[in-house]
Amino acid sequence: TTDYCDSTVGCVYTSVECNDHNRCTDDWCDSFIGCQYDDVECDVIDCLTSYCDAHTGCVYDTLECDDYDGCTDDYCADNVCQHDPVDCNDNNRCTTDSCDDGCVYREVDCDDNNYCTFDLCDPSDGCIHYDITCARLYTCLDYSCDPQKACVTHPINCDDNDACTVDSCTHLTGCVHEEKVCDDYSECTTDSCDSELGCVFESIVCGDDDACK
């Protein structure tokens, strides 16, 4: 108190005004030593930072946990920043998953460099290589697949290993084996065909055992 004596009423005791207009102090008066100004202690709140402003009092801000790394999930737990690796797995076997300042998904290259397979990718099974079937478009051609060239053709072999046939191929009927004509147009031979030797021309013996003819 501030004490003085008024000539009319006598002693007057007026309370001391201890307000320092600072929101960061608790103001009070001790009867022996006078005004006291204790610092305000701001509440500790999980994942919040705090400070005291003389005009507004305690101020609370969210704890900043961003590490500016696109490959981490940043958050606060128990008043401590956590930085967990980002899970970039998209459960797609047709991509390779990685993280470079964020998740990156690149298509898997399923090319097996084999022209005899059709390559594709299934999200569940990954790369699949189906064998190519070379369609037979012409009767007189054989079709096969070369890993370096894809479908290739070869004339079919119509040889029946019979020297008495002429072997050929037509696109309508395939292999044709025509009987070989062994006529040498000579009346002095007998003409025949041997399946191994081919045409055989044997000379005719004209003797009749008659010396007068």
Secondary structure as GFF3:
##gff-version 3
##sequence-region A 1 213
A	DSSP	beta_strand	2	6	.	.	.	ID=ss1
A	DSSP	beta_strand	10	14	.	.	.	ID=ss2
A	DSSP	beta_strand	25	30	.	.	.	ID=ss3
A	DSSP	beta_strand	34	39	.	.	.	ID=ss4
A	DSSP	beta_strand	48	53	.	.	.	ID=ss5
A	DSSP	beta_strand	57	62	.	.	.	ID=ss6
A	DSSP	beta_strand	72	77	.	.	.	ID=ss7
A	DSSP	beta_strand	80	85	.	.	.	ID=ss8
A	DSSP	beta_strand	95	99	.	.	.	ID=ss9
A	DSSP	beta_strand	103	107	.	.	.	ID=ss10
A	DSSP	beta_strand	117	122	.	.	.	ID=ss11
A	DSSP	beta_strand	126	131	.	.	.	ID=ss12
A	DSSP	beta_strand	141	146	.	.	.	ID=ss13
A	DSSP	beta_strand	150	155	.	.	.	ID=ss14
A	DSSP	beta_strand	165	170	.	.	.	ID=ss15
A	DSSP	beta_strand	174	179	.	.	.	ID=ss16
A	DSSP	beta_strand	189	194	.	.	.	ID=ss17
A	DSSP	beta_strand	198	203	.	.	.	ID=ss18
###
